[in-house]
Amino acid sequence: MSTTVIILAAGKGTRMRSSLPKVLQPLAGRPLLGHVIETAQQLQADNIITIYGHGGEQVQQAFAHETVQWVEQAEQLGTGHAVQMALPVLGQDGVSIILSGDVPCISQATLEQLVEASQATGIGLVTLTLPDATGYGRIVRDNGQIQAIVEHKDASEAQRQIQEINTGIYCVSNAKLHQWLPKLSNDNAQGEYYLTDIVAMAIADGMQVASVQPERAFEVEGVNDRMQLAALEREFQSFQAKQLMQQGVHLIDPSRFDLRGSLKVGQDVRIDINVIIEGEVELGDRVEIGAGCVIKNSKIAAGTKVQPYSVFENAIVGEDVQIGPFARLRPGAVLANEVHIGNFVEVKNTQIGVGSKANHFTYLGDAEVGAGSNIGAGTITCNYDGANKFKTIIGDAAFIGSNSSLVAPVTIGNGATVGAGSVITRDVADHSLAFERSKQLSKDNYQRPQKLKK
């Protein structure tokens, strides 16, 4: 049976007060619509049709890399009208799962249950039971069978006591969508075509309407304003944190942890408060991440300890490395085992060999550092002449004195020493000493400039 996913993503999101279309607002570092498309892909849908409207060009550009069929809803005339727009490209066979681009957390498991439940009936929907259902469309049942969906404003006092609500997530046979959608009417106070009317049509045709409920209530929460977005962010982050702790991760405070991507972990990983994980990150056994760190698209091998407030992006770190605090690894940083990178050290597009150390106030950019070398405080690889980048090569067991500037392209040999305060512009041979300083001058009884008294 072929499966199509139809995603309604045409809304403007006025209450967001943003120039960004609502479905592009970020949840856990990804646009709301991105979460829905990913779930559709997990279902291995044969086709993903996305109905766009407001900010359509922005929306399509944001997902240009995805295999999505785009259909425009030029006028926003209701949910039923939005699905009508898909009919010209929707086959007669198979089923369609209808989702909303601003309901990002619906799970693959819930949708698989929905498809299975609706196979026998031809139509099914996701419902939710709430302690307070005020404002939502109620599911009216008779002997357990769904008889109607009644909007809150149209519900009787007895119907308003019903706690089961419609979430707007459906699975319907394509043949029935082709039959029912052209019959929708906009004869109502809002002048809109409502998708809920297909449920009434199904019941009128003598069909049973299947239903399932999500395992977690936040799966069906929609986003209409900043407050709802922030609330859903915390619920989603709490869910992710619980999943990691079930895998054995020691989160010092799961309420102060953000995962904005995917995280693979080994055993006995420890993550302190206010850590942000972005993109694809992998942490090996016994890795410790200190408070306030930001780790993006990086791999950190077993036994490494990252001190607080360090920032990684596209970095690869070996085993038993010590990093930080306040260190920065930029794209192309590759650290071998047992390397030490200390406070206020920045590494960019540089490979550092086993056991080498740069413990204080250093910039290593476009460089290669061998094994067992020591880079003194304040050392800079001068890699940029204002137009082009050049490489610095530092051999094994080299010693670079504090406050040295290595002007690339330059090579410091194995076992070589650079005296503190030097500006090195020529290669340094193996096991040799190089230093460069101007002659020190002294002036007796020097009078330092004084501030003028007002």
C-alpha positions as CSV (number, residue, x, y, z in Angstrom):
1,M,0.0,0.0,0.0
2,S,1.4,3.3,-1.1
3,T,1.6,6.1,1.6
4,T,1.5,9.8,0.9
5,V,2.1,12.4,3.6
6,I,0.4,15.8,3.1
7,I,1.8,18.5,5.3
8,L,-0.2,21.7,5.8
9,A,2.3,24.5,6.0
10,A,0.7,27.6,4.4
11,G,-0.1,29.6,7.5
12,K,1.4,33.1,8.1
13,G,1.7,32.8,11.9
14,T,0.7,36.3,12.7
15,R,1.0,35.8,16.4
16,M,4.7,35.0,16.1
17,R,5.3,38.7,15.2
18,S,8.0,37.6,12.9
19,S,9.1,38.1,9.3
20,L,9.9,34.4,9.3
21,P,7.1,32.1,8.2
22,K,5.7,30.1,11.2
23,V,6.9,26.7,9.9
24,L,10.5,28.0,9.8
25,Q,10.5,29.0,13.4
26,P,13.1,26.8,15.2
27,L,12.5,24.0,17.7
28,A,15.6,22.3,19.0
29,G,17.7,24.1,16.4
30,R,15.6,22.9,13.4
31,P,12.6,24.5,11.7
32,L,9.2,23.2,12.8
33,L,8.5,21.9,9.3
34,G,11.9,20.1,9.3
35,H,10.8,17.9,12.2
36,V,7.6,17.0,10.3
37,I,9.4,16.2,7.1
38,E,11.9,14.0,9.0
39,T,9.1,12.0,10.5
40,A,7.5,11.6,7.1
41,Q,10.8,10.3,5.8
42,Q,11.0,7.8,8.7
43,L,7.7,6.5,7.6
44,Q,9.2,5.8,4.2
45,A,6.4,7.7,2.5
46,D,6.2,7.3,-1.2
47,N,5.5,11.0,-1.6
48,I,5.6,14.0,0.7
49,I,3.4,16.8,-0.5
50,T,3.8,20.1,1.3
51,I,1.1,22.8,1.0
52,Y,2.8,26.2,1.1
53,G,1.4,29.7,1.1
54,H,2.8,32.6,3.1
55,G,6.6,33.0,2.6
56,G,6.5,30.1,0.1
57,E,9.8,31.0,-1.5
58,Q,11.6,31.1,1.9
59,V,10.0,27.8,2.9
60,Q,11.0,26.1,-0.3
61,Q,14.6,27.4,-0.2
62,A,15.0,26.2,3.4
63,F,14.2,22.6,2.2
64,A,15.7,22.7,-1.3
65,H,17.8,19.7,-0.4
66,E,14.7,17.5,0.5
67,T,12.6,15.4,-1.8
68,V,9.4,17.2,-1.3
69,Q,6.5,18.0,-3.8
70,W,5.4,21.6,-3.3
71,V,1.8,22.7,-3.9
72,E,0.7,26.3,-3.4
73,Q,-2.4,27.4,-1.5
74,A,-2.6,31.0,-2.8
75,E,-5.5,31.8,-0.6
76,Q,-5.8,30.5,3.0
77,L,-9.4,29.3,3.0
78,G,-9.2,26.6,5.7
79,T,-7.7,23.2,6.3
80,G,-10.1,21.5,3.9
81,H,-9.2,23.9,1.2
82,A,-5.5,23.3,1.8
83,V,-5.8,19.5,1.3
84,Q,-8.0,20.2,-1.8
85,M,-4.9,21.8,-3.4
86,A,-3.2,18.4,-3.3
87,L,-5.9,16.6,-5.2
88,P,-4.4,17.2,-8.7
89,V,-1.1,15.5,-7.7
90,L,-2.6,12.9,-5.4
91,G,-3.1,9.3,-6.7
92,Q,-6.3,7.4,-6.4
93,D,-4.7,4.4,-4.7
94,G,-3.1,4.1,-1.2
95,V,-3.6,6.4,1.8
96,S,-2.6,9.8,2.9
97,I,-1.5,10.9,6.3
98,I,-2.4,14.6,6.9
99,L,-0.1,16.5,9.2
100,S,0.4,20.1,10.2
101,G,3.7,21.9,9.7
102,D,3.3,23.6,13.1
103,V,2.8,20.4,15.0
104,P,6.5,19.2,15.0
105,C,6.7,16.5,17.6
106,I,4.3,13.8,16.3
107,S,6.2,10.5,16.4
108,Q,6.7,7.8,13.9
109,A,5.3,5.2,16.3
110,T,2.0,7.1,16.7
111,L,1.6,7.5,12.9
112,E,2.3,3.9,12.3
113,Q,-0.4,3.0,14.8
114,L,-2.8,5.4,13.0
115,V,-2.1,3.9,9.6
116,E,-2.7,0.4,11.0
117,A,-5.9,1.4,12.8
118,S,-7.4,3.1,9.7
119,Q,-6.6,0.3,7.3
120,A,-9.9,-1.5,8.0
121,T,-12.1,1.6,8.0
122,G,-10.5,3.9,5.4
123,I,-10.3,6.8,7.8
124,G,-8.7,7.4,11.2
125,L,-7.5,10.3,13.3
126,V,-5.4,11.0,16.3
127,T,-7.3,12.1,19.4
128,L,-6.1,13.2,22.8
129,T,-7.8,13.2,26.2
130,L,-7.1,16.4,28.3
131,P,-8.0,17.4,31.8
132,D,-9.3,20.7,30.4
133,A,-10.4,20.6,26.7
134,T,-11.7,24.2,26.6
135,G,-11.3,25.6,23.1
136,Y,-10.8,22.4,21.3
137,G,-13.0,20.4,18.9
138,R,-14.7,17.5,20.9
139,I,-14.9,13.9,19.8
140,V,-18.5,12.8,20.2
141,R,-19.0,9.0,20.6
142,D,-21.9,6.7,20.8
143,N,-21.2,3.2,22.1
144,G,-17.6,3.9,21.6
145,Q,-17.9,4.8,18.0
146,I,-17.0,8.3,16.8
147,Q,-20.2,10.1,15.7
148,A,-19.0,13.7,15.2
149,I,-16.4,16.4,15.8
150,V,-18.0,19.4,17.4
151,E,-16.1,22.7,17.7
152,H,-16.1,24.2,21.2
153,K,-18.2,27.2,20.1
154,D,-20.8,25.0,18.7
155,A,-20.9,22.4,21.5
156,S,-23.7,22.0,24.0
157,E,-23.0,22.2,27.7
158,A,-23.0,18.4,27.9
159,Q,-20.6,18.1,24.9
160,R,-18.2,20.6,26.5
161,Q,-17.7,18.2,29.3
162,I,-16.1,15.8,26.9
163,Q,-12.3,15.6,27.4
164,E,-11.4,13.9,24.2
165,I,-10.3,16.3,21.5
166,N,-9.4,16.3,17.8
167,T,-5.7,16.9,17.0
168,G,-6.1,17.5,13.3
169,I,-4.0,14.5,12.3
170,Y,-5.7,12.1,9.9
171,C,-5.1,9.0,7.8
172,V,-7.6,8.7,4.9
173,S,-7.8,6.6,1.8
174,N,-6.9,8.6,-1.3
175,A,-10.0,7.4,-3.1
176,K,-12.2,8.8,-0.3
177,L,-10.3,12.1,-0.3
178,H,-11.0,12.5,-4.0
179,Q,-14.7,11.7,-3.3
180,W,-15.2,13.9,-0.2
181,L,-13.0,17.0,-0.6
182,P,-14.8,18.4,-3.7
183,K,-18.0,18.3,-1.7
184,L,-16.7,20.5,1.2
185,S,-18.7,23.7,1.8
186,N,-17.7,27.0,3.2
187,D,-21.2,27.8,4.4
188,N,-20.1,28.8,8.0
189,A,-19.3,31.9,10.0
190,Q,-15.6,31.9,8.9
191,G,-16.3,31.2,5.3
192,E,-13.7,28.4,5.3
193,Y,-13.5,24.8,4.2
194,Y,-13.0,22.6,7.2
195,L,-11.2,19.3,7.0
196,T,-13.2,18.0,9.9
197,D,-16.2,17.8,7.6
198,I,-14.8,14.7,6.0
199,V,-15.4,12.9,9.3
200,A,-19.1,13.8,9.0
201,M,-19.1,12.5,5.4
202,A,-17.5,9.2,6.5
203,I,-20.2,8.7,9.1
204,A,-22.9,9.6,6.7
205,D,-21.5,6.9,4.4
206,G,-21.9,4.4,7.2
207,M,-18.1,4.1,7.8
208,Q,-16.5,3.7,11.2
209,V,-13.8,6.3,12.1
210,A,-10.8,4.7,13.7
211,S,-8.7,6.6,16.3
212,V,-5.5,6.3,18.3
213,Q,-3.9,8.4,21.0
214,P,-0.3,9.4,21.2
215,E,2.0,8.0,24.0
216,R,3.0,11.6,24.9
217,A,0.7,14.5,24.9
218,F,3.3,17.0,23.6
219,E,3.4,15.0,20.3
220,V,0.2,16.8,19.1
221,E,0.9,20.3,20.5
222,G,0.8,23.0,17.9
223,V,2.7,26.3,17.9
224,N,1.0,29.6,17.4
225,D,3.0,32.1,19.3
226,R,6.4,32.5,21.1
227,M,5.1,31.3,24.4
228,Q,3.8,28.1,23.0
229,L,7.1,27.7,21.1
230,A,9.1,28.1,24.3
231,A,6.9,25.8,26.2
232,L,7.2,23.1,23.6
233,E,10.9,23.5,23.4
234,R,11.2,22.7,27.1
235,E,8.9,19.7,26.8
236,F,10.9,18.4,23.8
237,Q,14.2,18.9,25.5
238,S,13.0,17.2,28.7
239,F,12.0,14.2,26.5
240,Q,15.4,14.1,24.9
241,A,17.1,14.4,28.2
242,K,15.1,11.4,29.6
243,Q,16.1,9.3,26.6
244,L,19.8,10.1,27.1
245,M,19.6,9.3,30.9
246,Q,17.9,6.0,30.0
247,Q,21.0,5.3,27.9
248,G,23.2,5.9,30.9
249,V,24.2,9.5,30.4
250,H,24.8,11.4,33.7
251,L,23.0,14.8,33.2
252,I,23.7,16.9,36.2
253,D,20.4,18.8,35.7
254,P,18.3,17.6,32.8
255,S,16.2,20.8,32.9
256,R,19.4,22.7,31.9
257,F,20.5,20.8,28.9
258,D,19.7,21.4,25.2
259,L,20.1,18.9,22.3
260,R,19.7,20.6,18.9
261,G,20.5,17.6,16.7
262,S,21.6,14.1,17.4
263,L,24.0,12.7,20.1
264,K,25.7,9.3,20.2
265,V,27.1,8.4,23.6
266,G,29.3,5.7,25.1
267,Q,29.2,4.6,28.8
268,D,29.5,6.8,31.8
269,V,29.3,10.1,29.9
270,R,28.9,13.1,32.3
271,I,27.4,16.4,31.1
272,D,27.2,19.4,33.4
273,I,24.6,22.2,33.3
274,N,23.8,24.6,30.4
275,V,25.6,22.5,27.8
276,I,24.3,22.8,24.2
277,I,24.8,20.0,21.7
278,E,24.2,21.0,18.1
279,G,24.2,19.0,14.8
280,E,25.7,15.5,14.9
281,V,27.9,14.9,18.0
282,E,29.5,11.7,19.3
283,L,30.9,11.3,22.8
284,G,33.0,8.3,23.8
285,D,33.1,6.4,27.1
286,R,33.8,8.5,30.2
287,V,33.8,11.8,28.4
288,E,33.1,14.7,30.7
289,I,31.6,18.0,29.4
290,G,31.8,21.0,31.8
291,A,29.2,23.6,32.4
292,G,28.3,26.0,29.6
293,C,30.0,24.3,26.7
294,V,28.7,24.4,23.2
295,I,29.6,21.3,21.1
296,K,28.6,21.3,17.4
297,N,29.2,18.6,14.7
298,S,32.1,17.1,16.6
299,K,33.5,13.7,17.8
300,I,35.2,13.4,21.2
301,A,36.8,10.1,22.0
302,A,36.9,8.2,25.3
303,G,38.3,9.6,28.5
304,T,38.5,13.2,27.3
305,K,37.6,16.0,29.8
306,V,36.3,19.3,28.6
307,Q,36.4,22.1,31.1
308,P,33.6,24.7,31.3
309,Y,32.7,27.3,28.6
310,S,34.6,25.7,25.8
311,V,33.2,25.9,22.2
312,F,33.7,23.2,19.5
313,E,32.6,23.2,15.9
314,N,33.5,20.5,13.4
315,A,36.3,19.2,15.5
316,I,37.7,15.7,16.1
317,V,39.2,15.0,19.5
318,G,41.2,11.9,20.5
319,E,41.3,9.9,23.8
320,D,42.3,11.3,27.2
321,V,42.5,14.8,26.0
322,Q,42.2,17.8,28.4
323,I,40.5,20.9,27.0
324,G,39.6,24.3,28.5
325,P,38.3,26.1,30.3
326,F,37.3,28.8,27.7
327,A,38.9,26.9,24.8
328,R,37.7,27.1,21.2
329,L,38.0,24.4,18.6
330,R,37.0,25.6,15.1
331,P,36.4,23.6,11.9
332,G,39.3,21.4,11.0
333,A,40.7,21.1,14.5
334,V,42.0,17.5,14.9
335,L,43.5,16.6,18.3
336,A,45.3,13.3,18.8
337,N,45.3,11.4,22.1
338,E,46.5,13.0,25.3
339,V,46.7,16.5,23.9
340,H,46.3,19.5,26.3
341,I,44.4,22.6,25.1
342,G,44.1,25.1,27.9
343,N,42.3,28.3,28.7
344,F,41.8,30.9,25.9
345,V,43.4,28.7,23.3
346,E,41.9,28.7,19.8
347,V,42.6,25.9,17.2
348,K,41.5,26.2,13.6
349,N,42.2,23.8,10.7
350,T,45.1,22.4,12.7
351,Q,46.3,18.8,13.5
352,I,48.0,18.4,16.9
353,G,50.0,15.2,17.6
354,V,50.0,12.9,20.6
355,G,50.8,14.5,23.9
356,S,51.4,18.0,22.6
357,K,50.3,20.9,24.8
358,A,49.1,24.5,24.3
359,N,48.0,25.5,27.8
360,H,47.4,29.2,27.6
361,F,46.4,32.1,25.4
362,T,47.4,30.7,22.0
363,Y,46.2,30.7,18.4
364,L,47.0,27.8,16.2
365,G,45.5,28.2,12.7
366,D,46.4,26.3,9.5
367,A,49.1,24.3,11.2
368,E,50.5,20.9,11.9
369,V,51.9,20.2,15.3
370,G,53.8,16.9,15.9
371,A,53.9,14.7,19.0
372,G,55.2,15.8,22.4
373,S,55.6,19.5,21.5
374,N,55.0,22.4,23.9
375,I,53.5,25.6,22.7
376,G,54.1,28.5,25.1
377,A,51.6,31.0,26.3
378,G,50.7,33.8,23.8
379,T,52.0,31.9,20.8
380,I,50.4,32.8,17.4
381,T,50.7,31.2,14.0
382,C,50.5,34.2,11.7
383,N,48.6,32.4,8.9
384,Y,47.0,35.2,7.0
385,D,48.6,38.0,5.0
386,G,45.4,39.8,4.3
387,A,44.7,37.9,1.1
388,N,46.0,34.3,1.4
389,K,46.4,31.6,4.1
390,F,49.7,29.9,4.8
391,K,50.7,26.9,6.8
392,T,52.9,26.5,9.9
393,I,54.5,23.1,10.6
394,I,55.9,22.3,14.0
395,G,57.7,19.0,14.4
396,D,57.9,16.5,17.2
397,A,59.2,17.4,20.7
398,A,59.5,21.1,19.7
399,F,59.4,23.9,22.3
400,I,57.9,27.2,21.4
401,G,58.7,29.9,24.0
402,S,56.0,32.2,25.3
403,N,54.7,35.2,23.2
404,S,56.2,33.9,19.9
405,S,54.8,34.8,16.5
406,L,55.4,32.1,13.8
407,V,55.0,33.8,10.4
408,A,53.7,31.3,7.9
409,P,54.8,29.6,5.7
410,V,57.3,28.4,8.2
411,T,58.6,25.0,9.5
412,I,59.9,24.4,13.1
413,G,61.9,21.2,13.1
414,N,61.9,18.2,15.4
415,G,63.3,19.0,18.8
416,A,63.8,22.6,17.9
417,T,63.4,25.5,20.4
418,V,62.1,29.0,19.8
419,G,63.1,31.6,22.3
420,A,60.3,33.5,24.1
421,G,59.2,36.7,22.4
422,S,60.5,35.8,19.0
423,V,59.0,36.6,15.6
424,I,60.1,33.7,13.4
425,T,60.0,34.2,9.7
426,R,62.4,31.5,8.5
427,D,62.5,27.8,8.9
428,V,64.1,26.4,12.1
429,A,66.3,23.3,11.7
430,D,65.9,20.1,13.8
431,H,67.3,20.4,17.4
432,S,68.4,24.0,17.0
433,L,67.5,27.2,18.9
434,A,66.1,30.2,17.2
435,F,65.3,33.5,18.7
436,E,64.7,37.0,17.3
437,R,64.6,40.1,19.4
438,S,65.6,43.7,18.8
439,K,68.3,45.2,21.0
440,Q,67.0,46.4,24.4
441,L,67.4,50.1,25.1
442,S,67.2,51.7,28.5
443,K,66.7,55.4,29.5
444,D,67.6,56.5,33.0
445,N,65.2,58.7,34.9
446,Y,62.4,58.3,32.4
447,Q,59.3,60.3,33.1
448,R,56.1,58.5,32.2
449,P,53.4,60.7,30.6
450,Q,51.0,62.0,33.2
451,K,47.3,62.7,32.9
452,L,46.5,66.4,32.9
453,K,44.6,67.6,36.0
454,K,41.2,69.1,35.3
